[in-house]
Amino acid sequence: MQTSRARSAVSLLILASSIGVSGQVKNGQTPLAGQTHPGQVAHVQQEPCWKQVGISSAAMDEQRSVQRESRAQIEAVCQDASLSEQQKKAKIQEIRQAEHERLSGLISAEQREQLMQCQKARASSHPATAPHPSGVHTGPCGQVAGP
């Protein structure tokens, strides 16, 4: 369905460019299909990296589920006032290790590598995200992370 939308968008762009100046706006630019303002670049959605490298949507759904579950467990550890910082750190390490083991069974090492390469390539074409305003990195429980 997304592919047919992309094809439709491309067809509209070709049609709009072949029509010519009939839709000119005051500054002489012709808005493209999907533009809300003159001069705005039309955005064609790319196929997700996971799909490009052959990972199933079920595997991605399971990965997201495992990650959500791990975050919830870590949050619970962080909120547990009966644990010392050392105990929290150890429990969080156990949760992350279990998460890693569960995730490694979902997709092959080759697919994981291809996925990371695709994501890095796309990230390099986008502006870098701004650093945290405070400039301080925090750990999973909000404490200042060590060097």
SULCORJO-V366659 format. One record per backbone hydrogen bond with DSSP energy under -0.5 kcal/mol. CO is the residue of the C=O (numbers start at 0). NH is the residue of the N-H. E is the energy in kcal/mol with one decimal. If there is no record, write none. Layout:
# SULCORJO-V366659
co->{CO:CO}
nh->{NH:NH}
e->{E:E}
This chain:
# SULCORJO-V366659
co->{0:1:2:3:4:5:6:7:8:9:10:11:12:13:14:15:19:20:22:24:28:28:31:36:41:42:47:48:49:50:55:56:57:58:59:60:61:62:63:64:65:66:67:68:69:70:71:72:73:74:75:76:78:79:83:84:85:86:87:88:89:90:91:92:93:94:95:96:97:98:99:100:101:102:102:107:108:109:110:111:112:113:114:115:116:117:118:119:120:121:122:131:136:138:142}
nh->{4:5:6:7:8:9:10:11:12:13:14:15:16:17:18:19:22:23:30:27:24:30:34:39:43:44:51:52:54:53:59:60:61:62:63:64:65:66:67:68:69:70:71:72:73:74:75:76:77:78:79:79:80:82:87:88:89:90:91:92:93:94:95:96:97:98:99:100:101:102:103:104:104:105:106:111:112:113:114:115:116:117:118:119:120:121:122:123:124:124:125:134:144:141:138}
e->{-1.9:-2.4:-2.5:-2.4:-2.6:-2.4:-2.6:-2.5:-2.2:-2.4:-2.7:-3.0:-2.2:-1.9:-1.6:-1.0:-0.6:-2.0:-0.5:-2.5:-1.4:-0.6:-2.2:-1.9:-0.6:-0.6:-2.1:-2.0:-2.7:-1.3:-1.9:-2.6:-2.4:-2.3:-2.5:-2.1:-2.6:-2.4:-2.5:-2.5:-2.4:-2.4:-2.2:-2.2:-2.7:-2.5:-2.1:-2.1:-2.6:-1.8:-0.7:-1.0:-1.1:-1.4:-2.6:-2.5:-2.2:-2.6:-2.7:-2.1:-2.0:-2.4:-2.5:-2.2:-2.4:-2.4:-2.6:-2.2:-2.3:-2.8:-2.2:-0.7:-0.6:-1.7:-0.9:-2.4:-2.2:-2.5:-2.7:-2.3:-2.2:-2.3:-2.5:-2.5:-2.3:-2.2:-2.4:-2.1:-0.6:-0.8:-1.4:-1.6:-2.6:-1.8:-3.4}
